[in-house]
Each structure stands twice: as C-alpha cells, then as structure tokens.
C-alpha cells in the first residue's frame, strides 16, 4: 500500500517540459506571483511604469515596449531575468531556472498569447 501512494505521487508530478509555453499559463503561474506584486509591477506600484497584473495589458506592454521580441532569445526580458544580482528581475531573488527556461520557450516559440 505504501508503494502505491509513492507511485501515485510520482505520476502526479508535472515535468517542466509539460507546462504550456503560452501567455495565459505563463502570466498566471510565473508573472503574477513573481513580478506583479504590490511592491513591483502592479497597479499599486508600477515600477518604471510597468504594470503586469492584468494579462492583456501586460502582454501588450511587453511586446509594444520591446521587452519581448517574439522569436528572439536575446529579448530584454530574458536579459533581466538572467542578469547579475544588481540588475536582475525580480531583484530580491532570481526566478527558478525552470521558470526562466519556460519564459525563453515562450519567447523563442513566437510569444503566443
């Protein structure tokens, strides 16, 4: 019985590669909890004029202000996520590598909505 639960738990784990590299998922799972916080890029703070809490507004801003260049792994957003501690976003702690790789997959895949 103990092994059954272990097998069930392992089967329930989602591999990073299985997460969808689309804006709807990325916004909800990575951007909102990591970037659209009260002290950073939300309606309350809007650091550098960047608001990321609304999915549609955030998508348009990231592409129109060229933080994201669809298909380009050298997009400024990725540079910010991979920067050294002083210039990195988010500033308090880096995103997990798996989340950065998901952002990269989204961008290099054409930044689909």
PyMOL commands that set and color helices and strands:
alter all, ss='L'
color gray80, all
select helices_A, chain A and resi 2-12+16-18+23-34+47-49+55-64+76-82+97-108
alter helices_A, ss='H'
color red, helices_A
deselect
rebuild
show_as cartoon
